[in-house]
Amino acid sequence: MEERIRLMLELMNEYDKILDIGCGNGRYTIKFAKHSKETIGIDLIKSRINYARSRKFKNVKFEIMNALKTDFKEKTFDCIIAADLLEHVKNPNSLLKEVKRILRYNGDFIFSTPNGNRVTSLLRKFIGRERKFPIKVGFMMPDKLQTHGDYHYNEFSYDKLKELLNKNGFRIEKVYGVPIFYRYGGKWLGREFPKLSSVFVIKTKNI
């Protein structure tokens, strides 16, 4: 996860107002906040937001809110971040429509999501053991409050992801990849051949 966040930070500019959707405990929100005058993190899980609020950073606020139907006015933010969220949403079109509504024209939408055509997925298809969605996944939150179970409802190839983004009024500006073996010389591969990576990190413009 750290490499994905590092790449997202690299793709960011300086902003007036950032929204981090699905912010969890705010661990990464505070890193994004270094690029903005004001930053808001939202998540549906109360325990995560309570933990995030307890850290009390000057230019960062945290709210319990549904990313599919936020309380924000149109064109509120000039950058919206979504780290590993798109795959957890049953209807990604609904999420992208809400992002577009509250993102200013020509604003940045930066996100990470698994590559649906990563090597392990292709191998599963080849041997006839392709996984069927939704897929149950489990993970430990960085705050170690508890282990959460969740589902992946979608995982997209690059072409499918581009089609989805174009349909909802976003233009891809830059794509990085995070290979499984990025710690062992794979960073170059992720930049030059992101379609071969296990995770996409993508910067788009609201057009």
C-alpha positions as CSV (number, residue, x, y, z in Angstrom):
1,M,0.0,0.0,0.0
2,E,2.8,2.4,0.8
3,E,4.1,2.3,-2.8
4,R,0.6,3.1,-4.1
5,I,0.4,6.1,-1.8
6,R,3.9,7.3,-2.8
7,L,2.9,7.2,-6.5
8,M,-0.4,9.1,-5.8
9,L,1.6,11.8,-3.9
10,E,3.9,12.1,-6.9
11,L,0.9,12.6,-9.2
12,M,-0.5,15.4,-7.0
13,N,-0.1,19.2,-7.5
14,E,-0.8,21.9,-5.0
15,Y,-4.6,22.4,-4.3
16,D,-7.0,24.5,-2.4
17,K,-9.3,21.7,-1.3
18,I,-8.8,17.9,-1.3
19,L,-11.3,15.2,-0.6
20,D,-10.1,11.7,0.4
21,I,-12.9,9.2,0.0
22,G,-12.8,5.9,1.8
23,C,-10.1,7.5,4.0
24,G,-10.2,4.8,6.7
25,N,-8.3,5.9,9.8
26,G,-6.8,8.9,8.1
27,R,-3.3,7.5,8.0
28,Y,-2.8,8.6,4.3
29,T,-5.2,11.6,4.4
30,I,-2.6,13.5,6.5
31,K,0.0,12.8,3.8
32,F,-2.3,14.1,1.0
33,A,-3.0,17.2,3.2
34,K,0.5,18.4,2.7
35,H,-0.5,19.3,-0.9
36,S,-3.6,21.3,0.1
37,K,-4.8,24.3,2.1
38,E,-7.8,22.3,3.3
39,T,-8.4,18.5,3.3
40,I,-11.5,16.4,4.2
41,G,-11.5,12.7,4.7
42,I,-14.7,10.7,4.6
43,D,-15.6,7.1,5.5
44,L,-18.7,5.1,6.4
45,I,-17.2,3.3,9.4
46,K,-17.6,5.3,12.6
47,S,-14.6,3.7,14.5
48,R,-12.2,4.7,11.7
49,I,-13.4,8.3,11.6
50,N,-13.3,8.6,15.4
51,Y,-9.7,7.4,15.4
52,A,-8.8,9.8,12.6
53,R,-10.4,12.7,14.5
54,S,-8.4,11.9,17.6
55,R,-5.2,12.8,15.8
56,K,-6.3,16.5,15.3
57,F,-4.4,17.9,12.4
58,K,-4.7,21.6,11.6
59,N,-5.9,21.6,8.0
60,V,-7.7,18.2,8.0
61,K,-11.3,17.3,8.9
62,F,-12.9,13.9,9.0
63,E,-16.6,13.1,8.4
64,I,-18.8,10.0,8.4
65,M,-20.3,10.0,5.0
66,N,-21.3,7.8,2.1
67,A,-19.0,8.5,-1.0
68,L,-21.9,7.6,-3.3
69,K,-24.1,10.4,-1.9
70,T,-22.1,13.1,-0.2
71,D,-23.4,16.3,1.5
72,F,-21.0,18.5,-0.5
73,K,-22.1,21.1,-3.0
74,E,-21.3,20.9,-6.7
75,K,-17.7,21.7,-7.7
76,T,-16.4,21.9,-4.1
77,F,-13.0,20.2,-4.6
78,D,-10.1,20.6,-7.0
79,C,-8.7,17.2,-6.2
80,I,-10.4,13.9,-5.1
81,I,-8.4,10.9,-3.9
82,A,-9.7,7.3,-3.8
83,A,-7.1,4.8,-2.6
84,D,-8.2,1.2,-3.4
85,L,-11.9,2.1,-3.2
86,L,-13.4,1.5,-6.7
87,E,-13.2,-2.3,-6.5
88,H,-15.3,-2.2,-3.3
89,V,-18.2,-0.4,-4.9
90,K,-21.1,-2.5,-6.4
91,N,-21.9,0.2,-8.9
92,P,-18.7,2.2,-9.9
93,N,-20.7,4.4,-12.2
94,S,-22.5,5.8,-9.2
95,L,-19.3,6.6,-7.5
96,L,-17.8,8.3,-10.5
97,K,-20.9,10.4,-11.1
98,E,-20.7,11.7,-7.5
99,V,-17.0,12.4,-7.9
100,K,-17.7,14.3,-11.1
101,R,-20.5,16.3,-9.4
102,I,-18.4,17.6,-6.5
103,L,-15.1,18.0,-8.5
104,R,-14.3,21.2,-10.2
105,Y,-13.9,21.4,-13.9
106,N,-10.4,20.3,-14.9
107,G,-9.9,19.0,-11.4
108,D,-7.9,15.9,-10.6
109,F,-9.3,12.6,-9.7
110,I,-6.4,10.3,-8.5
111,F,-7.0,6.7,-7.5
112,S,-5.6,3.2,-7.2
113,T,-7.3,0.0,-8.0
114,P,-6.2,-3.7,-8.7
115,N,-5.5,-4.6,-12.3
116,G,-8.1,-7.1,-13.4
117,N,-5.6,-8.6,-15.9
118,R,-2.7,-8.9,-13.5
119,V,-0.5,-12.0,-13.9
120,T,-2.2,-14.0,-11.1
121,S,-5.7,-13.3,-12.6
122,L,-4.6,-14.4,-16.1
123,L,-3.0,-17.6,-14.7
124,R,-6.3,-18.4,-12.9
125,K,-8.1,-18.0,-16.2
126,F,-5.6,-20.1,-18.0
127,I,-6.0,-23.1,-15.6
128,G,-9.8,-22.7,-15.4
129,R,-9.9,-21.4,-11.9
130,E,-11.0,-17.8,-12.5
131,R,-12.5,-16.1,-9.5
132,K,-16.1,-15.1,-9.5
133,F,-17.2,-11.7,-8.1
134,P,-17.9,-10.7,-5.4
135,I,-14.7,-11.9,-3.8
136,K,-14.3,-11.9,0.0
137,V,-11.2,-10.2,1.2
138,G,-9.9,-9.5,4.6
139,F,-7.4,-7.0,5.9
140,M,-6.0,-5.4,9.0
141,M,-6.5,-1.7,9.3
142,P,-3.3,0.2,10.1
143,D,-4.8,1.4,13.4
144,K,-5.0,-2.3,14.4
145,L,-8.4,-1.6,15.9
146,Q,-9.8,-4.7,14.3
147,T,-9.6,-6.9,11.2
148,H,-12.3,-6.0,8.7
149,G,-13.8,-8.3,6.1
150,D,-14.9,-6.8,2.8
151,Y,-15.6,-7.6,-0.8
152,H,-14.3,-6.8,-4.3
153,Y,-17.2,-6.4,-6.6
154,N,-15.2,-5.4,-9.6
155,E,-11.7,-5.5,-10.9
156,F,-10.9,-3.8,-14.2
157,S,-8.4,-4.3,-17.0
158,Y,-6.9,-1.1,-18.3
159,D,-9.1,-1.0,-21.3
160,K,-12.3,-1.5,-19.3
161,L,-11.2,1.1,-16.8
162,K,-10.5,3.6,-19.5
163,E,-13.9,3.0,-21.0
164,L,-15.6,3.4,-17.6
165,L,-13.8,6.7,-17.0
166,N,-14.5,8.1,-20.4
167,K,-18.2,7.3,-20.1
168,N,-18.3,9.3,-16.9
169,G,-16.4,12.4,-18.2
170,F,-12.8,11.7,-17.0
171,R,-9.7,11.8,-19.2
172,I,-6.7,9.7,-18.1
173,E,-3.6,11.9,-17.7
174,K,-1.1,9.5,-16.3
175,V,-0.9,5.8,-15.4
176,Y,1.6,4.1,-13.1
177,G,1.7,0.5,-12.0
178,V,2.8,-1.3,-8.9
179,P,4.2,-4.8,-9.8
180,I,4.1,-7.6,-7.2
181,F,7.9,-7.4,-7.0
182,Y,8.3,-3.6,-7.1
183,R,10.8,-3.8,-4.1
184,Y,13.2,-5.8,-6.3
185,G,13.7,-3.6,-9.3
186,G,10.0,-3.6,-10.4
187,K,9.5,0.2,-10.1
188,W,10.8,0.8,-13.6
189,L,8.5,-1.9,-15.0
190,G,5.5,-0.3,-13.3
191,R,6.2,3.1,-14.9
192,E,7.0,1.8,-18.4
193,F,4.5,-1.1,-18.6
194,P,1.7,-0.4,-16.1
195,K,-0.6,-2.8,-17.8
196,L,1.6,-5.7,-16.5
197,S,1.3,-4.5,-12.9
198,S,-0.8,-5.8,-10.1
199,V,-2.2,-2.4,-9.2
200,F,-3.0,0.7,-11.2
201,V,-2.3,4.3,-9.9
202,I,-4.1,6.7,-12.2
203,K,-4.5,10.5,-12.5
204,T,-7.5,11.8,-14.4
205,K,-9.0,15.1,-15.3
206,N,-12.7,16.1,-15.0
207,I,-13.5,17.3,-18.5
